[in-house]
Amino acid sequence: MGGLPASSLGLVLKGVLAAYPPSASTALIAVGEGPAAIYGVGQSPVGNAVIEAIEIDHVILNVGGTRERLDFPAPVLSPDA
């Protein structure tokens, strides 16, 4: 699934619960800095974006017929680390 464009919808992937079958997996997604909510395959976290697949480290969205990838945000290290 690599090669898909990164999602530009302002969503933040906070967590995933991978399950078997994969269609039973869920993702914890926030819109920007807002509170996170739980979504499953086939559900829409925002607008016309529909979750197509939930993997261990990313979510595949179908946005108006275009597939996009939502990854976990890159970790930010504090200067004290």
C-alpha positions in Angstrom: 0.0 0.0 0.0 3.1 2.2 0.0 3.0 4.9 -2.7 -0.4 6.3 -1.7 -0.4 10.0 -1.1 -0.5 11.2 2.5 -3.8 12.4 3.7 -4.2 16.2 3.6 -7.5 16.3 5.5 -6.0 17.5 8.8 -6.7 14.2 10.6 -4.5 12.8 13.3 -4.1 9.0 13.8 -4.0 8.4 17.6 -4.2 4.6 17.7 -5.3 1.4 16.1 -6.8 -1.8 17.3 -6.0 -4.4 14.7 -8.4 -7.3 14.7 -9.2 -10.5 12.8 -11.0 -10.3 10.5 -9.4 -7.0 9.4 -12.9 -5.5 8.9 -13.3 -5.6 12.7 -10.3 -3.3 13.3 -10.9 0.2 14.7 -8.9 3.4 14.6 -8.7 6.3 17.0 -8.7 9.5 14.9 -8.9 13.2 15.8 -9.8 16.1 13.5 -6.9 18.5 14.1 -6.5 19.2 17.7 -10.0 18.1 18.5 -11.0 15.1 20.6 -10.3 11.6 19.1 -13.2 9.3 18.2 -13.3 5.6 17.3 -14.0 4.6 13.7 -14.3 1.3 11.9 -13.9 0.3 8.3 -16.6 1.9 6.2 -17.1 4.8 8.5 -16.4 8.5 7.8 -14.2 10.5 10.2 -14.7 13.7 8.1 -16.5 14.9 5.0 -16.5 12.4 2.1 -13.5 10.4 3.5 -14.4 6.8 4.2 -12.1 4.4 6.0 -11.2 1.6 3.5 -8.7 -0.3 5.6 -7.0 -0.2 9.0 -3.5 -1.5 9.3 -1.2 -1.9 12.3 0.6 1.4 11.5 -1.7 3.4 9.2 -5.3 3.8 7.8 -6.3 3.9 4.2 -9.0 6.5 3.3 -11.1 6.7 0.2 -11.7 10.4 -0.4 -14.1 11.0 -3.3 -12.6 8.0 -5.2 -9.0 8.9 -4.4 -7.1 6.7 -1.9 -5.0 8.4 0.8 -2.8 7.1 3.6 -3.1 8.4 7.2 0.0 7.5 9.2 0.8 8.1 12.8 2.4 11.5 13.3 6.2 11.6 13.5 7.4 11.6 17.1 8.5 15.0 18.4 11.5 14.9 20.8 11.8 17.7 23.3 15.2 19.4 23.7 15.5 17.8 27.1 15.4 14.3 25.7 
